[in-house]
C-alpha cells in the first residue's frame, strides 16, 4: 500500500523535484552525478508514497544531452519495463 504524505491528516498530491547531478542546468565539469541505483531508488521512494518524480536534465550548449544523463535514463527505462507494474 502507498504511504501517502499527509497534511492535517489528509493525503495530499505532491511531487519530488530532483536533478541527475548537483546542478539544475548543464554543467560540463559536474562530478556529483547520481548513480542509476540512486535514481531508481528515488523513483521507488517517491511513487510508493503517492508522489510524482520530476527529474531535471539540461541539454549542453549544442542542444544535446550528456551521455551520463542518457545512460541513466536508459537504465531507468529498462527498470520501468521490467518492474513498473510493481510501483504503479
Secondary structure, DSSP 8 states (H G I E B T S, - for coil): -----EETTEE---EEEEESSS-SS--TT------HHHHHHHHHHHHHTT-EEEEE----TTS---HHHHHHHHHHHHHHHHHHHHH-
